[in-house]
């Protein structure tokens, strides 16, 4: 995220797509990661993969259901 936003660090990120690899992380680590994504990068929409873990899916949905897109196999994501 740091490299992707280097050219315009003050602009929010429209969408994060992919896995966060938080499957084995503690609830505290998941929260800390989501806090950084929200506070530092102001991500508007997230479409995260299965390797993000069920806890992460739940917490992202709780933070903003309208900002979560399902990223399953064969899904189409409109930008």
PDB file of N, CA, C and O in Angstrom:
ATOM      1  N   UNK A   1       0.823  -1.176   0.000  1.00  0.00           N
ATOM      2  CA  UNK A   1       0.000   0.000   0.000  1.00  0.00           C
ATOM      3  C   UNK A   1       0.873   1.249   0.000  1.00  0.00           C
ATOM      4  O   UNK A   1       0.562   2.237  -0.665  1.00  0.00           O
ATOM      5  N   UNK A   2       1.951   1.195   0.741  1.00  0.00           N
ATOM      6  CA  UNK A   2       2.824   2.368   0.804  1.00  0.00           C
ATOM      7  C   UNK A   2       3.374   2.718  -0.580  1.00  0.00           C
ATOM      8  O   UNK A   2       3.368   3.881  -0.984  1.00  0.00           O
ATOM      9  N   UNK A   3       3.844   1.708  -1.294  1.00  0.00           N
ATOM     10  CA  UNK A   3       4.390   1.947  -2.629  1.00  0.00           C
ATOM     11  C   UNK A   3       3.297   2.383  -3.602  1.00  0.00           C
ATOM     12  O   UNK A   3       3.522   3.255  -4.441  1.00  0.00           O
ATOM     13  N   UNK A   4       2.129   1.785  -3.491  1.00  0.00           N
ATOM     14  CA  UNK A   4       1.034   2.104  -4.407  1.00  0.00           C
ATOM     15  C   UNK A   4       0.508   3.516  -4.213  1.00  0.00           C
ATOM     16  O   UNK A   4      -0.030   4.107  -5.150  1.00  0.00           O
ATOM     17  N   UNK A   5       0.651   4.060  -3.032  1.00  0.00           N
ATOM     18  CA  UNK A   5       0.118   5.388  -2.752  1.00  0.00           C
ATOM     19  C   UNK A   5       1.202   6.466  -2.686  1.00  0.00           C
ATOM     20  O   UNK A   5       0.908   7.619  -2.371  1.00  0.00           O
ATOM     21  N   UNK A   6       2.432   6.103  -2.976  1.00  0.00           N
ATOM     22  CA  UNK A   6       3.555   7.037  -2.824  1.00  0.00           C
ATOM     23  C   UNK A   6       3.397   8.315  -3.656  1.00  0.00           C
ATOM     24  O   UNK A   6       3.780   9.395  -3.207  1.00  0.00           O
ATOM     25  N   UNK A   7       2.845   8.199  -4.843  1.00  0.00           N
ATOM     26  CA  UNK A   7       2.716   9.369  -5.718  1.00  0.00           C
ATOM     27  C   UNK A   7       1.644  10.343  -5.245  1.00  0.00           C
ATOM     28  O   UNK A   7       1.707  11.533  -5.553  1.00  0.00           O
ATOM     29  N   UNK A   8       0.665   9.850  -4.502  1.00  0.00           N
ATOM     30  CA  UNK A   8      -0.436  10.705  -4.025  1.00  0.00           C
ATOM     31  C   UNK A   8      -0.874  10.236  -2.634  1.00  0.00           C
ATOM     32  O   UNK A   8      -1.986   9.732  -2.475  1.00  0.00           O
ATOM     33  N   UNK A   9      -0.014  10.399  -1.636  1.00  0.00           N
ATOM     34  CA  UNK A   9      -0.298   9.840  -0.305  1.00  0.00           C
ATOM     35  C   UNK A   9      -1.516  10.437   0.401  1.00  0.00           C
ATOM     36  O   UNK A   9      -2.033   9.835   1.342  1.00  0.00           O
ATOM     37  N   UNK A  10      -1.972  11.582  -0.027  1.00  0.00           N
ATOM     38  CA  UNK A  10      -3.123  12.209   0.625  1.00  0.00           C
ATOM     39  C   UNK A  10      -4.463  11.812   0.010  1.00  0.00           C
ATOM     40  O   UNK A  10      -5.517  12.156   0.544  1.00  0.00           O
ATOM     41  N   UNK A  11      -4.426  11.101  -1.095  1.00  0.00           N
ATOM     42  CA  UNK A  11      -5.669  10.677  -1.745  1.00  0.00           C
ATOM     43  C   UNK A  11      -6.122   9.342  -1.184  1.00  0.00           C
ATOM     44  O   UNK A  11      -5.288   8.470  -0.939  1.00  0.00           O
ATOM     45  N   UNK A  12      -7.425   9.156  -0.972  1.00  0.00           N
ATOM     46  CA  UNK A  12      -7.913   7.862  -0.500  1.00  0.00           C
ATOM     47  C   UNK A  12      -7.758   6.791  -1.581  1.00  0.00           C
ATOM     48  O   UNK A  12      -7.708   7.099  -2.772  1.00  0.00           O
ATOM     49  N   UNK A  13      -7.685   5.556  -1.157  1.00  0.00           N
ATOM     50  CA  UNK A  13      -7.593   4.419  -2.071  1.00  0.00           C
ATOM     51  C   UNK A  13      -9.021   3.994  -2.421  1.00  0.00           C
ATOM     52  O   UNK A  13      -9.836   3.753  -1.530  1.00  0.00           O
ATOM     53  N   UNK A  14      -9.316   3.904  -3.702  1.00  0.00           N
ATOM     54  CA  UNK A  14     -10.668   3.555  -4.139  1.00  0.00           C
ATOM     55  C   UNK A  14     -11.036   2.124  -3.773  1.00  0.00           C
ATOM     56  O   UNK A  14     -12.126   1.876  -3.258  1.00  0.00           O
ATOM     57  N   UNK A  15     -10.132   1.177  -4.037  1.00  0.00           N
ATOM     58  CA  UNK A  15     -10.462  -0.219  -3.763  1.00  0.00           C
ATOM     59  C   UNK A  15      -9.208  -1.038  -3.493  1.00  0.00           C
ATOM     60  O   UNK A  15      -8.192  -0.881  -4.169  1.00  0.00           O
ATOM     61  N   UNK A  16      -9.291  -1.899  -2.517  1.00  0.00           N
ATOM     62  CA  UNK A  16      -8.253  -2.881  -2.234  1.00  0.00           C
ATOM     63  C   UNK A  16      -8.821  -4.227  -2.647  1.00  0.00           C
ATOM     64  O   UNK A  16      -9.882  -4.625  -2.164  1.00  0.00           O
ATOM     65  N   UNK A  17      -8.128  -4.936  -3.536  1.00  0.00           N
ATOM     66  CA  UNK A  17      -8.575  -6.235  -4.023  1.00  0.00           C
ATOM     67  C   UNK A  17      -7.487  -7.252  -3.743  1.00  0.00           C
ATOM     68  O   UNK A  17      -6.325  -7.044  -4.093  1.00  0.00           O
ATOM     69  N   UNK A  18      -7.863  -8.349  -3.114  1.00  0.00           N
ATOM     70  CA  UNK A  18      -6.908  -9.426  -2.884  1.00  0.00           C
ATOM     71  C   UNK A  18      -6.929  -9.911  -1.453  1.00  0.00           C
ATOM     72  O   UNK A  18      -7.735  -9.457  -0.641  1.00  0.00           O
ATOM     73  N   UNK A  19      -6.051 -10.822  -1.154  1.00  0.00           N
ATOM     74  CA  UNK A  19      -5.995 -11.404   0.174  1.00  0.00           C
ATOM     75  C   UNK A  19      -5.106 -10.626   1.120  1.00  0.00           C
ATOM     76  O   UNK A  19      -4.058 -10.112   0.726  1.00  0.00           O
ATOM     77  N   UNK A  20      -5.526 -10.544   2.357  1.00  0.00           N
ATOM     78  CA  UNK A  20      -4.751  -9.839   3.377  1.00  0.00           C
ATOM     79  C   UNK A  20      -3.852 -10.782   4.183  1.00  0.00           C
ATOM     80  O   UNK A  20      -3.031 -10.324   4.978  1.00  0.00           O
ATOM     81  N   UNK A  21      -3.999 -12.080   3.985  1.00  0.00           N
ATOM     82  CA  UNK A  21      -3.173 -13.087   4.655  1.00  0.00           C
ATOM     83  C   UNK A  21      -3.172 -12.904   6.182  1.00  0.00           C
ATOM     84  O   UNK A  21      -2.119 -12.912   6.819  1.00  0.00           O
ATOM     85  N   UNK A  22      -4.355 -12.744   6.741  1.00  0.00           N
ATOM     86  CA  UNK A  22      -4.508 -12.583   8.186  1.00  0.00           C
ATOM     87  C   UNK A  22      -5.150 -13.809   8.824  1.00  0.00           C
ATOM     88  O   UNK A  22      -5.578 -13.762   9.977  1.00  0.00           O
ATOM     89  N   UNK A  23      -5.215 -14.888   8.088  1.00  0.00           N
ATOM     90  CA  UNK A  23      -5.911 -16.103   8.515  1.00  0.00           C
ATOM     91  C   UNK A  23      -5.453 -16.598   9.887  1.00  0.00           C
ATOM     92  O   UNK A  23      -6.275 -17.056  10.682  1.00  0.00           O
ATOM     93  N   UNK A  24      -4.171 -16.513  10.169  1.00  0.00           N
ATOM     94  CA  UNK A  24      -3.644 -17.039  11.432  1.00  0.00           C
ATOM     95  C   UNK A  24      -3.313 -15.945  12.435  1.00  0.00           C
ATOM     96  O   UNK A  24      -2.721 -16.224  13.477  1.00  0.00           O
ATOM     97  N   UNK A  25      -3.683 -14.715  12.139  1.00  0.00           N
ATOM     98  CA  UNK A  25      -3.372 -13.613  13.044  1.00  0.00           C
ATOM     99  C   UNK A  25      -4.389 -13.526  14.181  1.00  0.00           C
ATOM    100  O   UNK A  25      -5.521 -13.995  14.065  1.00  0.00           O
ATOM    101  N   UNK A  26      -3.960 -12.925  15.260  1.00  0.00           N
ATOM    102  CA  UNK A  26      -4.831 -12.745  16.423  1.00  0.00           C
ATOM    103  C   UNK A  26      -5.880 -11.672  16.122  1.00  0.00           C
ATOM    104  O   UNK A  26      -5.701 -10.872  15.204  1.00  0.00           O
ATOM    105  N   UNK A  27      -6.969 -11.652  16.890  1.00  0.00           N
ATOM    106  CA  UNK A  27      -7.960 -10.580  16.721  1.00  0.00           C
ATOM    107  C   UNK A  27      -7.336  -9.192  16.841  1.00  0.00           C
ATOM    108  O   UNK A  27      -7.734  -8.272  16.127  1.00  0.00           O
ATOM    109  N   UNK A  28      -6.376  -9.037  17.723  1.00  0.00           N
ATOM    110  CA  UNK A  28      -5.704  -7.742  17.889  1.00  0.00           C
ATOM    111  C   UNK A  28      -4.917  -7.359  16.647  1.00  0.00           C
ATOM    112  O   UNK A  28      -4.913  -6.195  16.247  1.00  0.00           O
ATOM    113  N   UNK A  29      -4.249  -8.332  16.035  1.00  0.00           N
ATOM    114  CA  UNK A  29      -3.486  -8.062  14.817  1.00  0.00           C
ATOM    115  C   UNK A  29      -4.414  -7.711  13.652  1.00  0.00           C
ATOM    116  O   UNK A  29      -4.109  -6.825  12.854  1.00  0.00           O
ATOM    117  N   UNK A  30      -5.545  -8.411  13.560  1.00  0.00           N
ATOM    118  CA  UNK A  30      -6.531  -8.116  12.516  1.00  0.00           C
ATOM    119  C   UNK A  30      -7.031  -6.685  12.677  1.00  0.00           C
ATOM    120  O   UNK A  30      -7.079  -5.927  11.709  1.00  0.00           O
ATOM    121  N   UNK A  31      -7.402  -6.321  13.897  1.00  0.00           N
ATOM    122  CA  UNK A  31      -7.897  -4.957  14.161  1.00  0.00           C
ATOM    123  C   UNK A  31      -6.845  -3.909  13.838  1.00  0.00           C
ATOM    124  O   UNK A  31      -7.157  -2.874  13.249  1.00  0.00           O
ATOM    125  N   UNK A  32      -5.606  -4.170  14.218  1.00  0.00           N
ATOM    126  CA  UNK A  32      -4.526  -3.215  13.959  1.00  0.00           C
ATOM    127  C   UNK A  32      -4.320  -3.039  12.458  1.00  0.00           C
ATOM    128  O   UNK A  32      -4.122  -1.918  11.990  1.00  0.00           O
ATOM    129  N   UNK A  33      -4.363  -4.120  11.710  1.00  0.00           N
ATOM    130  CA  UNK A  33      -4.208  -4.036  10.256  1.00  0.00           C
ATOM    131  C   UNK A  33      -5.350  -3.250   9.627  1.00  0.00           C
ATOM    132  O   UNK A  33      -5.121  -2.389   8.778  1.00  0.00           O
ATOM    133  N   UNK A  34      -6.576  -3.544  10.040  1.00  0.00           N
ATOM    134  CA  UNK A  34      -7.729  -2.823   9.494  1.00  0.00           C
ATOM    135  C   UNK A  34      -7.697  -1.355   9.880  1.00  0.00           C
ATOM    136  O   UNK A  34      -8.114  -0.498   9.101  1.00  0.00           O
ATOM    137  N   UNK A  35      -7.209  -1.060  11.071  1.00  0.00           N
ATOM    138  CA  UNK A  35      -7.059   0.342  11.487  1.00  0.00           C
ATOM    139  C   UNK A  35      -6.084   1.090  10.576  1.00  0.00           C
ATOM    140  O   UNK A  35      -6.358   2.211  10.149  1.00  0.00           O
ATOM    141  N   UNK A  36      -4.947   0.462  10.284  1.00  0.00           N
ATOM    142  CA  UNK A  36      -3.953   1.102   9.414  1.00  0.00           C
ATOM    143  C   UNK A  36      -4.542   1.322   8.024  1.00  0.00           C
ATOM    144  O   UNK A  36      -4.365   2.389   7.436  1.00  0.00           O
ATOM    145  N   UNK A  37      -5.241   0.319   7.498  1.00  0.00           N
ATOM    146  CA  UNK A  37      -5.836   0.465   6.172  1.00  0.00           C
ATOM    147  C   UNK A  37      -6.871   1.590   6.151  1.00  0.00           C
ATOM    148  O   UNK A  37      -6.949   2.347   5.184  1.00  0.00           O
ATOM    149  N   UNK A  38      -7.653   1.696   7.204  1.00  0.00           N
ATOM    150  CA  UNK A  38      -8.681   2.741   7.275  1.00  0.00           C
ATOM    151  C   UNK A  38      -8.079   4.116   7.531  1.00  0.00           C
ATOM    152  O   UNK A  38      -8.443   5.087   6.868  1.00  0.00           O
ATOM    153  N   UNK A  39      -7.170   4.205   8.478  1.00  0.00           N
ATOM    154  CA  UNK A  39      -6.633   5.495   8.897  1.00  0.00           C
ATOM    155  C   UNK A  39      -5.562   6.045   7.952  1.00  0.00           C
ATOM    156  O   UNK A  39      -5.569   7.231   7.622  1.00  0.00           O
ATOM    157  N   UNK A  40      -4.660   5.194   7.527  1.00  0.00           N
ATOM    158  CA  UNK A  40      -3.541   5.660   6.700  1.00  0.00           C
ATOM    159  C   UNK A  40      -3.882   5.761   5.218  1.00  0.00           C
ATOM    160  O   UNK A  40      -3.400   6.652   4.518  1.00  0.00           O
ATOM    161  N   UNK A  41      -4.724   4.830   4.745  1.00  0.00           N
ATOM    162  CA  UNK A  41      -4.983   4.762   3.307  1.00  0.00           C
ATOM    163  C   UNK A  41      -6.430   5.101   2.937  1.00  0.00           C
ATOM    164  O   UNK A  41      -6.743   5.262   1.757  1.00  0.00           O
ATOM    165  N   UNK A  42      -7.296   5.209   3.914  1.00  0.00           N
ATOM    166  CA  UNK A  42      -8.701   5.580   3.720  1.00  0.00           C
ATOM    167  C   UNK A  42      -9.339   4.800   2.573  1.00  0.00           C
ATOM    168  O   UNK A  42      -9.913   5.381   1.652  1.00  0.00           O
ATOM    169  N   UNK A  43      -9.229   3.491   2.646  1.00  0.00           N
ATOM    170  CA  UNK A  43      -9.755   2.617   1.601  1.00  0.00           C
ATOM    171  C   UNK A  43     -11.274   2.717   1.575  1.00  0.00           C
ATOM    172  O   UNK A  43     -11.933   2.559   2.603  1.00  0.00           O
ATOM    173  N   UNK A  44     -11.816   2.977   0.408  1.00  0.00           N
ATOM    174  CA  UNK A  44     -13.268   3.147   0.256  1.00  0.00           C
ATOM    175  C   UNK A  44     -13.995   1.821   0.141  1.00  0.00           C
ATOM    176  O   UNK A  44     -15.075   1.655   0.708  1.00  0.00           O
ATOM    177  N   UNK A  45     -13.413   0.867  -0.591  1.00  0.00           N
ATOM    178  CA  UNK A  45     -14.045  -0.437  -0.799  1.00  0.00           C
ATOM    179  C   UNK A  45     -12.990  -1.517  -0.697  1.00  0.00           C
ATOM    180  O   UNK A  45     -11.863  -1.347  -1.162  1.00  0.00           O
ATOM    181  N   UNK A  46     -13.367  -2.644  -0.078  1.00  0.00           N
ATOM    182  CA  UNK A  46     -12.459  -3.780   0.026  1.00  0.00           C
ATOM    183  C   UNK A  46     -13.109  -5.008  -0.579  1.00  0.00           C
ATOM    184  O   UNK A  46     -14.285  -5.281  -0.340  1.00  0.00           O
ATOM    185  N   UNK A  47     -12.342  -5.745  -1.360  1.00  0.00           N
ATOM    186  CA  UNK A  47     -12.772  -7.014  -1.908  1.00  0.00           C
ATOM    187  C   UNK A  47     -11.656  -7.997  -1.588  1.00  0.00           C
ATOM    188  O   UNK A  47     -10.712  -8.162  -2.360  1.00  0.00           O
ATOM    189  N   UNK A  48     -11.782  -8.642  -0.442  1.00  0.00           N
ATOM    190  CA  UNK A  48     -10.678  -9.454   0.073  1.00  0.00           C
ATOM    191  C   UNK A  48     -10.909 -10.942  -0.179  1.00  0.00           C
ATOM    192  O   UNK A  48     -12.047 -11.406  -0.246  1.00  0.00           O
ATOM    193  N   UNK A  49      -9.820 -11.669  -0.316  1.00  0.00           N
ATOM    194  CA  UNK A  49      -9.867 -13.090  -0.612  1.00  0.00           C
ATOM    195  C   UNK A  49      -9.902 -13.970   0.621  1.00  0.00           C
ATOM    196  O   UNK A  49      -9.816 -13.499   1.755  1.00  0.00           O
ATOM    197  N   UNK A  50     -10.032 -15.275   0.362  1.00  0.00           N
ATOM    198  CA  UNK A  50     -10.213 -16.254   1.440  1.00  0.00           C
ATOM    199  C   UNK A  50      -9.053 -16.280   2.431  1.00  0.00           C
ATOM    200  O   UNK A  50      -9.261 -16.590   3.604  1.00  0.00           O
ATOM    201  N   UNK A  51      -7.852 -15.966   1.994  1.00  0.00           N
ATOM    202  CA  UNK A  51      -6.696 -16.016   2.891  1.00  0.00           C
ATOM    203  C   UNK A  51      -6.710 -14.876   3.918  1.00  0.00           C
ATOM    204  O   UNK A  51      -5.846 -14.803   4.792  1.00  0.00           O
ATOM    205  N   UNK A  52      -7.686 -14.008   3.799  1.00  0.00           N
ATOM    206  CA  UNK A  52      -7.842 -12.948   4.801  1.00  0.00           C
ATOM    207  C   UNK A  52      -8.390 -13.522   6.103  1.00  0.00           C
ATOM    208  O   UNK A  52      -8.131 -12.978   7.177  1.00  0.00           O
ATOM    209  N   UNK A  53      -9.139 -14.605   6.018  1.00  0.00           N
ATOM    210  CA  UNK A  53      -9.678 -15.268   7.199  1.00  0.00           C
ATOM    211  C   UNK A  53     -11.092 -14.820   7.539  1.00  0.00           C
ATOM    212  O   UNK A  53     -11.497 -13.702   7.222  1.00  0.00           O
ATOM    213  N   UNK A  54     -11.831 -15.703   8.184  1.00  0.00           N
ATOM    214  CA  UNK A  54     -13.224 -15.432   8.546  1.00  0.00           C
ATOM    215  C   UNK A  54     -13.359 -14.247   9.499  1.00  0.00           C
ATOM    216  O   UNK A  54     -14.276 -13.436   9.358  1.00  0.00           O
ATOM    217  N   UNK A  55     -12.457 -14.145  10.460  1.00  0.00           N
ATOM    218  CA  UNK A  55     -12.507 -13.022  11.395  1.00  0.00           C
ATOM    219  C   UNK A  55     -12.371 -11.702  10.640  1.00  0.00           C
ATOM    220  O   UNK A  55     -13.097 -10.747  10.916  1.00  0.00           O
ATOM    221  N   UNK A  56     -11.448 -11.652   9.698  1.00  0.00           N
ATOM    222  CA  UNK A  56     -11.243 -10.434   8.928  1.00  0.00           C
ATOM    223  C   UNK A  56     -12.472 -10.102   8.095  1.00  0.00           C
ATOM    224  O   UNK A  56     -12.880  -8.942   8.036  1.00  0.00           O
ATOM    225  N   UNK A  57     -13.074 -11.108   7.446  1.00  0.00           N
ATOM    226  CA  UNK A  57     -14.314 -10.882   6.696  1.00  0.00           C
ATOM    227  C   UNK A  57     -15.374 -10.268   7.609  1.00  0.00           C
ATOM    228  O   UNK A  57     -16.014  -9.279   7.253  1.00  0.00           O
ATOM    229  N   UNK A  58     -15.552 -10.858   8.775  1.00  0.00           N
ATOM    230  CA  UNK A  58     -16.564 -10.383   9.704  1.00  0.00           C
ATOM    231  C   UNK A  58     -16.295  -8.944  10.136  1.00  0.00           C
ATOM    232  O   UNK A  58     -17.206  -8.117  10.147  1.00  0.00           O
ATOM    233  N   UNK A  59     -15.059  -8.649  10.486  1.00  0.00           N
ATOM    234  CA  UNK A  59     -14.723  -7.302  10.967  1.00  0.00           C
ATOM    235  C   UNK A  59     -14.844  -6.252   9.861  1.00  0.00           C
ATOM    236  O   UNK A  59     -15.279  -5.131  10.123  1.00  0.00           O
ATOM    237  N   UNK A  60     -14.467  -6.601   8.632  1.00  0.00           N
ATOM    238  CA  UNK A  60     -14.620  -5.661   7.523  1.00  0.00           C
ATOM    239  C   UNK A  60     -16.098  -5.378   7.296  1.00  0.00           C
ATOM    240  O   UNK A  60     -16.487  -4.227   7.094  1.00  0.00           O
ATOM    241  N   UNK A  61     -16.927  -6.423   7.329  1.00  0.00           N
ATOM    242  CA  UNK A  61     -18.366  -6.225   7.153  1.00  0.00           C
ATOM    243  C   UNK A  61     -18.951  -5.385   8.280  1.00  0.00           C
ATOM    244  O   UNK A  61     -19.803  -4.531   8.033  1.00  0.00           O
ATOM    245  N   UNK A  62     -18.516  -5.610   9.493  1.00  0.00           N
ATOM    246  CA  UNK A  62     -19.015  -4.839  10.625  1.00  0.00           C
ATOM    247  C   UNK A  62     -18.619  -3.370  10.534  1.00  0.00           C
ATOM    248  O   UNK A  62     -19.355  -2.493  10.985  1.00  0.00           O
ATOM    249  N   UNK A  63     -17.470  -3.111   9.960  1.00  0.00           N
ATOM    250  CA  UNK A  63     -16.996  -1.731   9.838  1.00  0.00           C
ATOM    251  C   UNK A  63     -17.753  -0.969   8.754  1.00  0.00           C
ATOM    252  O   UNK A  63     -17.867   0.255   8.827  1.00  0.00           O
ATOM    253  N   UNK A  64     -18.259  -1.661   7.772  1.00  0.00           N
ATOM    254  CA  UNK A  64     -18.989  -0.984   6.700  1.00  0.00           C
ATOM    255  C   UNK A  64     -19.485  -1.955   5.651  1.00  0.00           C
ATOM    256  O   UNK A  64     -18.791  -2.223   4.671  1.00  0.00           O
ATOM    257  N   UNK A  65     -20.679  -2.482   5.850  1.00  0.00           N
ATOM    258  CA  UNK A  65     -21.209  -3.498   4.937  1.00  0.00           C
ATOM    259  C   UNK A  65     -21.239  -3.024   3.494  1.00  0.00           C
ATOM    260  O   UNK A  65     -20.989  -3.813   2.584  1.00  0.00           O
ATOM    261  N   UNK A  66     -21.540  -1.752   3.267  1.00  0.00           N
ATOM    262  CA  UNK A  66     -21.610  -1.242   1.904  1.00  0.00           C
ATOM    263  C   UNK A  66     -20.231  -1.045   1.291  1.00  0.00           C
ATOM    264  O   UNK A  66     -20.125  -0.726   0.107  1.00  0.00           O
ATOM    265  N   UNK A  67     -19.180  -1.228   2.071  1.00  0.00           N
ATOM    266  CA  UNK A  67     -17.817  -1.049   1.572  1.00  0.00           C
ATOM    267  C   UNK A  67     -17.107  -2.383   1.349  1.00  0.00           C
ATOM    268  O   UNK A  67     -15.900  -2.408   1.107  1.00  0.00           O
ATOM    269  N   UNK A  68     -17.853  -3.501   1.429  1.00  0.00           N
ATOM    270  CA  UNK A  68     -17.268  -4.830   1.294  1.00  0.00           C
ATOM    271  C   UNK A  68     -17.860  -5.521   0.076  1.00  0.00           C
ATOM    272  O   UNK A  68     -19.080  -5.622  -0.059  1.00  0.00           O
ATOM    273  N   UNK A  69     -16.997  -5.994  -0.804  1.00  0.00           N
ATOM    274  CA  UNK A  69     -17.421  -6.788  -1.947  1.00  0.00           C
ATOM    275  C   UNK A  69     -16.861  -8.188  -1.784  1.00  0.00           C
ATOM    276  O   UNK A  69     -15.705  -8.355  -1.394  1.00  0.00           O
ATOM    277  N   UNK A  70     -17.665  -9.190  -2.079  1.00  0.00           N
ATOM    278  CA  UNK A  70     -17.209 -10.570  -1.976  1.00  0.00           C
ATOM    279  C   UNK A  70     -16.218 -10.858  -3.102  1.00  0.00           C
ATOM    280  O   UNK A  70     -16.466 -10.504  -4.254  1.00  0.00           O
ATOM    281  N   UNK A  71     -15.107 -11.493  -2.776  1.00  0.00           N
ATOM    282  CA  UNK A  71     -14.071 -11.813  -3.764  1.00  0.00           C
ATOM    283  C   UNK A  71     -13.918 -13.318  -3.890  1.00  0.00           C
ATOM    284  O   UNK A  71     -12.859 -13.867  -3.584  1.00  0.00           O
ATOM    285  N   UNK A  72     -14.963 -13.980  -4.336  1.00  0.00           N
ATOM    286  CA  UNK A  72     -14.907 -15.425  -4.519  1.00  0.00           C
ATOM    287  C   UNK A  72     -14.407 -15.793  -5.904  1.00  0.00           C
ATOM    288  O   UNK A  72     -14.273 -14.938  -6.780  1.00  0.00           O
ATOM    289  N   UNK A  73     -14.139 -17.057  -6.085  1.00  0.00           N
ATOM    290  CA  UNK A  73     -13.654 -17.581  -7.359  1.00  0.00           C
ATOM    291  C   UNK A  73     -14.674 -17.273  -8.448  1.00  0.00           C
ATOM    292  O   UNK A  73     -15.847 -17.624  -8.321  1.00  0.00           O
ATOM    293  N   UNK A  74     -14.238 -16.627  -9.501  1.00  0.00           N
ATOM    294  CA  UNK A  74     -15.093 -16.331 -10.635  1.00  0.00           C
ATOM    295  C   UNK A  74     -15.944 -15.077 -10.485  1.00  0.00           C
ATOM    296  O   UNK A  74     -16.739 -14.762 -11.371  1.00  0.00           O
ATOM    297  N   UNK A  75     -15.788 -14.361  -9.381  1.00  0.00           N
ATOM    298  CA  UNK A  75     -16.560 -13.126  -9.169  1.00  0.00           C
ATOM    299  C   UNK A  75     -16.130 -12.059 -10.162  1.00  0.00           C
ATOM    300  O   UNK A  75     -14.978 -12.010 -10.591  1.00  0.00           O
ATOM    301  N   UNK A  76     -17.070 -11.217 -10.513  1.00  0.00           N
ATOM    302  CA  UNK A  76     -16.781 -10.049 -11.336  1.00  0.00           C
ATOM    303  C   UNK A  76     -16.875  -8.824 -10.447  1.00  0.00           C
ATOM    304  O   UNK A  76     -17.871  -8.631  -9.750  1.00  0.00           O
ATOM    305  N   UNK A  77     -15.861  -8.013 -10.471  1.00  0.00           N
ATOM    306  CA  UNK A  77     -15.829  -6.815  -9.631  1.00  0.00           C
ATOM    307  C   UNK A  77     -15.831  -5.599 -10.556  1.00  0.00           C
ATOM    308  O   UNK A  77     -14.931  -5.429 -11.378  1.00  0.00           O
ATOM    309  N   UNK A  78     -16.846  -4.764 -10.412  1.00  0.00           N
ATOM    310  CA  UNK A  78     -16.953  -3.568 -11.245  1.00  0.00           C
ATOM    311  C   UNK A  78     -16.267  -2.402 -10.549  1.00  0.00           C
ATOM    312  O   UNK A  78     -16.481  -2.179  -9.357  1.00  0.00           O
ATOM    313  N   UNK A  79     -15.462  -1.672 -11.268  1.00  0.00           N
ATOM    314  CA  UNK A  79     -14.754  -0.513 -10.726  1.00  0.00           C
ATOM    315  C   UNK A  79     -15.493   0.753 -11.090  1.00  0.00           C
ATOM    316  O   UNK A  79     -15.061   1.847 -10.727  1.00  0.00           O
TER     317      UNK A  79
END
